Amino acid sequence: MKYISLNHNSSPTSFMKAVINGLAPDKGLYYPQENITLSKKFIESIKDMDDVEICYEVINRYIGDEISKSNLIDIIDKTISFKIPLKKIDNSIYSLELFHGPTLAFKDIGAKFMAQCLDYFKSNYSSKKITVLVATSGDTGGAVARGFLGTKDIEVCILYPKGKISKVQEQQITTNGNYVKAIEVEGDFDKCQSMVKKAFNDEEINRKIALTSANSINVARWLPQMFYFFLAYKKIKNKKEILFSVPSGNFGNICAGILSKSMGLPINHFIASTNINDTIPRYIKDGIFEPHPTKRTISNAMDVSEPSNFIRIQKIYNNDLQKLRKNISGFRFDDKSTKEAMRSLFTTHNYLTDPHSAVGYLGLKEYMAINNIENVNGIFISTAHSIKFKDVVENAIDTNVDYPKSIKDIMVKEKKSSSIENYSELKEYLLQRN
Ligand SMILES: *Cc1c(COP(=O)(O)O)cnc(C)c1O
């Protein structure tokens, strides 16, 4: 499979190049050159197949012969090595829990797959030592760091804004051992991000180090997110309609679901659920794409006003807004309703959610209420474990929640990080290490 750039000013390239580059040379997102349709026979047999076999069928044509079958199966096996339960909330509502991975957030799946692909390709593309450089506002850093656990000769360097991420997130970034270099930056996330960008454009650094990004727009993080839509489908034992509500920020997760549907997975409708950073729900309604300045919310992994993956969704529907509207609805919710939803799920159903998943639940409820829909498989995606947002959750439900064992263990580990203030310190740090 070749990958084109959605800016249409770079030539098509291999999967390997797309993974290593992250973005195309013209700064466009990579997109598969061919549309893939899965056979009816495969779709009908999903319910009897093994999980790894399903995921292999879903992704192998996006990779072609660039990774051998046995290696790809091994990569998939490591990627989906934790449970992905579909919990019943009531007769028509289910939660697809994607937070049982090592850092308790759905980003573990994409991060692991990408790390394994880079590990597989590394000897092909550089004799220099590879450094993965990422800026994080919280969840991405931990997931990427853990994704690379066990890979060889790849160093991960994570920049995060000092004092601006949660304690759990900080421990997940700073306690991984030697292959992860955690760097606290005096400043905010934007400062971290711009330092990373500068490093990628720095000729001296590029001459000496093979730098690569682990950005969420990387095809190797985006495509494996299709797995859980297929695996959820496998678990459904009735013939009722299937709706997915996806709490969305950069729209990578929902885009993978929409791609799955375009390949033939029988999903009836998608609901894009956002917080008050609601560019896409407004666009679906009015047809006007008009980002507002980003506002802070309690579901902060979705504080995004220009979702980078949305262009891929438009590509799937050939920029046809009517077609998009037939398949996707969008709703936005403020922090007050999000907290109310967390409380009501807890008191009525004894179910704990984090603020992001609660937004997904609200979107599903709203869509079903407006359209008078009952008796379906309404699935909201739970993107993070409630403990990752302990303070918000405790405040919303007015009850203390305990750390699970895996987090308790991390909380007592010794934090190892370096502290920097400006770009020249980052540059010096990277050069002296290599
Ligand atoms: C990243 C993230 C999201 C948003 O996912 P996108 O693919 O960017 O839309 C939602 N919830 C949590 C907890 C996240 O970490």
Ligand as a Chemical Component Dictionary entry (heavy atoms), coordinates in Angstrom:
data_LIG
# 
_chem_comp.id                   LIG 
_chem_comp.type                 NON-POLYMER 
_chem_comp.pdbx_formal_charge   0 
_chem_comp.three_letter_code    LIG 
# 
loop_
_chem_comp_atom.comp_id 
_chem_comp_atom.atom_id 
_chem_comp_atom.alt_atom_id 
_chem_comp_atom.type_symbol 
_chem_comp_atom.charge 
_chem_comp_atom.model_Cartn_x 
_chem_comp_atom.model_Cartn_y 
_chem_comp_atom.model_Cartn_z 
_chem_comp_atom.pdbx_ordinal 
LIG C1 C1 C 0 -6.662  11.520 23.269 1  
LIG C2 C2 C 0 -7.898  11.313 24.078 2  
LIG C3 C3 C 0 -9.194  11.528 23.531 3  
LIG C4 C4 C 0 -9.418  12.066 22.144 4  
LIG O1 O1 O 0 -9.105  11.150 21.127 5  
LIG P1 P1 P 0 -8.920  11.644 19.641 6  
LIG O2 O2 O 0 -8.517  10.448 18.870 7  
LIG O3 O3 O 0 -7.844  12.706 19.675 8  
LIG O4 O4 O 0 -10.225 12.223 19.195 9  
LIG C5 C5 C 0 -10.295 11.251 24.330 10 
LIG N1 N1 N 0 -10.152 10.808 25.612 11 
LIG C6 C6 C 0 -8.937  10.604 26.151 12 
LIG C7 C7 C 0 -8.862  10.147 27.548 13 
LIG C8 C8 C 0 -7.776  10.848 25.414 14 
LIG O5 O5 O 0 -6.574  10.648 25.990 15 
# 
loop_
_chem_comp_bond.comp_id 
_chem_comp_bond.atom_id_1 
_chem_comp_bond.atom_id_2 
_chem_comp_bond.value_order 
_chem_comp_bond.pdbx_ordinal 
LIG C1 C2 SING 1  
LIG C2 C3 SING 2  
LIG C2 C8 DOUB 3  
LIG C3 C4 SING 4  
LIG C3 C5 DOUB 5  
LIG C4 O1 SING 6  
LIG O1 P1 SING 7  
LIG P1 O2 DOUB 8  
LIG P1 O3 SING 9  
LIG P1 O4 SING 10 
LIG C5 N1 SING 11 
LIG N1 C6 DOUB 12 
LIG C6 C7 SING 13 
LIG C6 C8 SING 14 
LIG C8 O5 SING 15 
# 
